[in-house]
Amino acid sequence: MKLTAPHVSIVIPVYNCERYIHQALTSILSQSYPSYEVIVVDDGSTDQTRQQLQLFWPLICYEYQPNQGVSSARNRGINLAKGELVAFLDADDVFFAQ
């Protein structure tokens, strides 16, 4: 568990992204930069997205909300963010390792 606030908060809104979310999260976790948190806001998924995310629960902050759209999910993630900076990643995108 990290005792200090992260420098970067990575916000990922998801809606029915079970096919992609594992790759997106793996791309974040493979980064060499250590001071970050990952906030995943599930915007009412009806597929197996939640089950895919359970594999990462010790490493991410997971929030569920009834479907309200991607903007609402991003805003909720921003409100939860503890980092000085906020980065957005769509559930079907990846961060390239550096």
C-alpha positions in Angstrom: 0.0 0.0 0.0 1.3 3.4 -0.9 1.5 5.8 2.0 2.0 9.0 -0.1 -0.3 10.6 -2.6 0.3 9.5 -6.2 1.7 12.0 -8.6 -0.5 10.9 -11.5 -4.1 9.6 -11.4 -5.1 7.5 -14.4 -8.8 7.6 -15.0 -10.4 4.9 -17.2 -14.1 5.0 -17.9 -15.4 1.6 -19.0 -18.7 0.4 -20.5 -18.9 -3.2 -21.8 -15.1 -3.4 -22.4 -14.4 -7.0 -21.2 -12.4 -7.7 -24.4 -10.0 -4.8 -23.9 -9.7 -3.8 -20.3 -7.1 -6.4 -19.4 -4.7 -5.1 -22.1 -5.3 -1.5 -21.0 -4.5 -2.2 -17.4 -1.5 -4.4 -18.2 -0.1 -1.5 -20.3 -0.3 0.8 -17.2 1.2 -1.7 -14.8 4.1 -2.3 -17.1 5.2 1.3 -16.9 8.5 2.1 -15.0 7.1 5.3 -13.4 6.0 4.3 -9.9 3.9 7.2 -8.6 0.4 6.6 -10.0 -3.0 5.4 -9.1 -5.5 3.7 -11.5 -9.2 4.7 -11.1 -11.6 2.6 -13.2 -15.2 3.9 -13.3 -17.6 1.2 -14.6 -20.5 3.0 -16.2 -23.1 0.3 -15.9 -21.5 -2.5 -17.9 -23.7 -5.5 -18.6 -21.0 -7.8 -19.9 -18.1 -9.5 -17.9 -16.1 -6.2 -17.5 -16.4 -6.4 -13.7 -15.1 -10.0 -13.6 -12.1 -9.0 -15.7 -11.4 -6.1 -13.4 -11.5 -8.3 -10.3 -8.1 -9.7 -11.3 -6.7 -6.2 -10.8 -8.6 -5.1 -7.6 -5.6 -5.0 -5.4 -3.9 -2.6 -7.8 -6.8 -0.3 -8.9 -9.6 1.8 -7.5 -12.9 0.4 -8.9 -16.1 2.4 -8.8 -19.5 1.3 -10.3 -22.2 3.7 -11.3 -25.4 3.2 -13.3 -25.0 4.1 -17.0 -24.7 7.9 -17.3 -22.3 8.2 -20.2 -18.5 8.5 -20.6 -18.4 12.1 -19.5 -20.1 11.3 -16.2 -17.7 8.4 -15.7 -14.6 10.6 -16.4 -15.9 13.3 -14.0 -16.5 10.8 -11.3 -12.9 9.5 -11.8 -11.6 13.1 -11.5 -13.5 13.6 -8.3 -11.9 10.4 -6.9 -8.4 11.3 -8.1 -5.7 12.0 -5.5 -2.9 12.8 -7.9 -1.5 16.2 -8.8 -2.0 15.3 -12.5 -4.8 13.4 -14.2 -4.3 11.2 -17.3 -7.2 9.7 -19.2 -7.0 6.3 -20.9 -9.9 4.7 -22.8 -10.6 1.1 -22.0 -9.6 0.0 -25.5 -6.3 1.9 -25.6 -2.9 1.2 -24.1 0.0 3.2 -22.7 3.3 2.2 -24.4 6.1 1.1 -22.0 8.9 3.6 -21.5 
